[in-house]
Amino acid sequence: MEISYHKEPSSHLGRDMEFKRYGYAGRPVVVFPTSQGRFYQFEDSGAVAALGEFIDTGRIQLWTLDGIDSETFFDKGGSLDARIERHEAYFRYISEEALPQLLRVSEKSNSRRKLKPLFAGCSMGAFHASNFVFRQPDLVSGVIALSGVYSTRDFFGEALDGQIFFNSPLDYLPGLTDRKALTRLKALRLIFCCGQGRWEERMLEDTHALEQILRDKKIPAWVDYWGGDVDHDWPWWHKQLVYFMGRWLDDDLQNRVA
C-alpha cells in the first residue's frame, strides 16, 4: 500500500497540521478521527487495513486528517465563543487549505480527472464529516457517517448562539430553504448508520432525528440501523465501512459521479 505522511502549516489555525494519505488513485475519501483522536487513529484502529482492498486496487485514496476537538468541542474550560471560533478556524482549514491540496494530488493521480471527495467518519468523526457535507455540499460527493451525533448539545448544552447554531445539523437543517443548497444535497449520496447495541443510545436518538428531518426536506439518504448486538466500537465500524464503501463505489462506477 502506498502511504505518505504530511505536515503542513495552517494559516487559519496558526500551527502545523498533520495528515496521512493511503493509496495511489481512486475516489478521494476524507476521514475525520473520533473524539479527540489524531490523524493516525484510523490506521491504528485497523480501519485502514479493513479498507485495504479498495485502496490497493485504486478505487479510493484515503486521507486521514488531524482533529482539534480538545481545543473546541471538548475544551470544557474555554468560553463558548472561543471554542466555536476555534472550530470555525478548523472548518476553514479543511475547506481552504487541506481540501484544495488533496484535490490537486487526487487530480494528478487520476489522469487529470477531477473527483469530488467522499467524507467519512465514525462517532465524532461522523459528526464532523456530515456537518461539513451539509454546510458545503458543492465541495463533496457524499458522506458515510457511522454512529454519529448530529447536534451540539452534548458539547455546548442548550446554547445555540452565533456559530454554534450553524454547527448543529439537527437545528439548522429544518430551516434550510436555499434552493441551490437543497438541490445539491439532494444530488449527493448520503449514508448514515447506527447500531442498536452498547453505547449507541445517544447516537441512535440523533440518527432517528436526522432521518426524520431529511425525509421532511425530501433529501434522499440511506439511513440504516444495525442490530442490538452492534456496539459503538471499532470492530463493528470496520464491517460497516467495508459494507457501505463497497456499495457506494459500485454506485459510483455505474453513475460516474463527479
N, C-alpha and C positions, 0 to 999 in steps of 0.2 A: 504494500500500500504506500502510495506517495504521500508523505507528510511534511509539512513545513510549519515552522514556528515564526511568529512575527511580534515585534514590539515597536509600537509607533506612538509618537507624541500626539496628544489630543489638545487642540487649542480650546475646545469647549470645556474640557474637564481640567485643564491645566496640569496634566501629568501624562505619563506613558500609559498606554493600554495594550494588553496582550491578547493574542488570539492564535488559533491553530487552524490549518487547512488540511483536509484529508481528501485525496483523490486527484485525478488528472483531468477530468472532463465530466460533463453532465449538468443537470439542473442544479444551480446553486441552492443549498439548503442552509439557512442561518439558524443556529441553535443558541438559546439562552440557558444558563445554568439554573438549578433550583435555588431555594432561599440561601442567599449569601454565598453561593457557590462561585467557583472560579472557572476560567476557560478550559482547564484540564479535567474538570469533573466528568464531562461526558465520556471521555476516554477512560478515566479511572473507574467509572461505574460499570464499564463493559458495553455501553451503548454504541460506541464506535464499532466495536467488534461485531455487535449484533447486526449492524447495517453494512457489514463488510462486503457482502456480495454486491450490493448496489453501488458501493464505492469502487470496488476493484474492477467492475465491468463498465465503468464510465457512465453510469446512469445518473449519479449525483456527485457533486463536490460538497463536502461538509465543512462549514465554517463555524467553529465553536468560539463564541465571543465571551469576553470577561463581563462580570457584573459588578455593580457598586451598591448592592442592596443595603450593606451595613452603613452606608452614608445617607441612605434615603428612607426606604420603607421600614427598615429595622433599626434606625437610629432613634431610640426612644428618648435620648437626652436632648435632641435638637428641636428647634421650633418647627411647627408645621410648615411655615413659609419657607424656611431654609431647606428643609428636607425635600419639599416638592420642587423647589427651584433647582436643587441639585439633580433631581431626577429628570427635569426638563433639559438640563445640560447633557445628561446621558442620552436622552432621546435625540437631541441634535447631533451628538457624537455618532449615533447609529446611522441616522439618515443622511448626514452631510459629510461624514469622514469615513466610517467603516464601510458603509454600503457602496459608495462610489468606487472605493478601492477594490473591493471583492468583485464588483461587476466588471471592472476593467480586466481583472485576471480571468474571470469566467468567460468573457467575450473572446479573449485571446486563445483560451484553451478549447473553445467550442467553435473553432473555424470562423470566428467573427460573428457568430450568431448571438444576438442579444436575448438573453433569457432572464426574465424577472425571477427573483428568488422566492422560494417557499420558506416560510418561517415556521419554526417548531420549538417545542419545549414541554417539559414536564413540571407539574406543580407550579412554583413561582415562575419558572421559565415559560409555562403555558400562559400565565397572565401577561408577561412581557410580550410574547410573540403575538397573542391575539390583540392586545391593546395597540401595538404598532400597526397591525394589519387593519384594524378598524379605523385608526386615525390617518393612515397613509395608504389607502387601497390602490392608488395609482402606481405605487412603487413595488408591488408584490404580486405574486401569482396565487397565493393561498396560505393556509395555515393548517398545521396538525398540532392541536393543543390537548394535552393529556393531564387529567386530574388538576385542573386549574381553578383558581378563584377568579372572579370577574368583577369584583368591586374593591374599593379601597377601605372598607370598614374594618377589616382586621388590622390595618396599619394606622389609619387616621381616625378611627372611631366614626362618629356621625358627621364629622367635619367634611364639608364639600365646597369650601371656599376656594375661589380662584382656580388654579390649575389642578387642584385635587379632583374637582368635578370632571375635568376633561381627561383624567386618567382612571375613571371608574366606569367601565363599559355598561354595567347594569344601570347606571344613572344617565349617561349621555346618549346611549343608543335609542331609547324611546323617543327622544326629542329630535332625532336626526331627520331633517327634511330636505337637505340639499340633494337635488335630483342627480347631479353628476356623481356625488359620492355614493348614493344609493345604487345607481346604475352600475358603477364599478364594483361595489360589494357584491351585487347580485351575479356578477360575471366571474367572481373568484370561486375557488374550490376550498370550502371551509369544512374542516373536520374537528369535532370535539368529542372527547371520550372520557368517561369516568367509570371507575369500578364502584362496586357497592359493598366492599369489604372493609377491613380495618383502616381507620384513619382517613376515610374518604367522606365523612359526613358533611363537612363544610363545602368541600368541592362538589359533592353531589347536589347540594342545595343550590349553589351558584350555577351549576351546569343546567339544571332544570329551569332556573330563572332565565338564563341566557337563551335557551331553546325557545321559550315562550316569546321572548322579545323578537328573536329572529323570525319566528313564524308570523308574529303580528306585523312585522315590517316587510313580509314576503321576501326575505333574503334566504335563498336556498342554502341549507347546511346539512351535513351528515352528523347527527348527534347520536352517539352510541353509548349504551350503558352495559358494562360487563358485569358478571355475576357477583354473588355475595362472598365468594372466595377470593375476589380480586382486590388486593390491598393497594394502598398508596405507597408503592415501593418499586425499586428498580427492576426486579425480575419480571413484574407484570408490564412495566413500561417498555422493556425490551421487546416483549411479544407484541404489544400494541404498535410500537414503532415499525416493526417489520411488516405487520399486517396492513397497517394504513399506508405506509410508504409504498408498498407493492401495488396497492390499488390506485393510489394517487399517480404513480408513474405509469401504470397501464393506461389510465385515462389520459395522461399527458401525451403518451405515444399516439393514441388514437386521434386526439384533438389538436396536437401540435400547438399548444397554448404558448403565447409569448412569455 
